[in-house]
Amino acid sequence: MSLQVEGEGGWEISLLGAAAGPLLDLLSDLAEGRAVSVSDADEELTTREAAELLNVSRPHLTQLLKEGEIPSHKVGSHYRVYRRDVLAYKARRQEQSEEAMQELTRLSQKLGLYD
């Protein structure tokens, strides 16, 4: 995938591969009126901030951290996580959810529950 943008002043930007996809997603979200934010992947989050990002409770997030599902470190007695690790976990969970839905669909079709 690639993205090429030409400006009025004669300037041109070409983005290839990994940079093009996320930028196109961002532009699509903006065009559809959805809120977007751009942040530093190395940003440290508190457990409250990470829980909000994942839309889970703070105790549930803390349990995920204790189980090693999301890398974390402590600052004093408080857990901290990097935004990139929280987003990677979120992407893994989304992928697992999509795979489970596909499997349910396949099984339903095999059992004749769908036509």
N, C-alpha and C positions, 0 to 999 in steps of 0.2 A: 504494500500500500504506500502511496506517496501523496503529498499535498503540495500544490504550487500556488502561491499567491503573488499577484502583481499589483503594485501600488500606483497611484496616480503620478507620483514623481519619477516614475521609471524604475523604481526599485523592485526587486523580485526575491522571494524567499521560497526555497524548496526544502521540504521535510520528507524524510524517507523512514520507512519501517516503524520502529517503536514510537517515535515522536509524533507521527502523523495520526495514528489511531486515537490516542487520548485527546489530542487537540480537536479532532473532528467530533469526538463525543462531547467535549466541552462546548464547542460552537453549536452543536445540535441542541444541547440542553438550554443554552442561552436563547436560541431561536424559538424554542418552544416555551419560553418564559419561566423555566425552572431556575431556582437559585443555584449558583455554583460558587465554589471557593477554591483558591489555589493556596497550597501551604507547603511548607518545608517537610520532606519525608523524614528528616532527622529530628523533627520537633518532638520533644518529650511531652507526654500527656499524663495527667493524673488518672487515677482509676475512674473518677467521675467522668472526665472528658472521654476516656476510652469507652466506657460503658454507654455513654450517649451516642458515640459514633457507631457502635454496634447495635444500639437499641436493645440493650439488655440491662438487668439490674447490676448495681455495683457489687453486691455479694456474689452474683454469678460470675462476673468478670474476675473477681479476686480468686474464685475457685479455678477458673481457667488458667490464671497465672500460676497458682500453686501446682496445678497438674502439668505445667510446662506447655500448654497448648499455644500460648503466646509468650515469646521471650520477654523477660522483664528484669528490672534491677531495682534495688532499694536505695532510696535517699533517706537516710536516717531509718525510721521504721515504716516509711511509706513506699509502696510500689510505684514505679514509673515505667512507662512503656513508650517505645518509639512509634510514631504515627504509621510508618511504613510496615511495622510488624502487625499492627492492628488491621490495617487495610489488607495485608496478605492473608491474615486469618479470615477476614470477611470474604475475600475472593475464594478461598478454599471452601468455606461453608456454602457459598453460593453455587460453586461447581458441584459439590456433593449433593446439594438439594436438586439441582437440575438433572444429575445422573439418576437420582432416586425417582424423580418424576418420570423420566424416560423408561426406567425399568418397570414402574407401575403401569405405564401405558402399554408397554410390550406384554406384560403378564395379562393385563385386562383383555388385550386383543387375542392373545393365545387362548384364553378361557372363554372367548366369545362374548365378553361383556360389552364390547364396542362393536359397532357396525358402521 
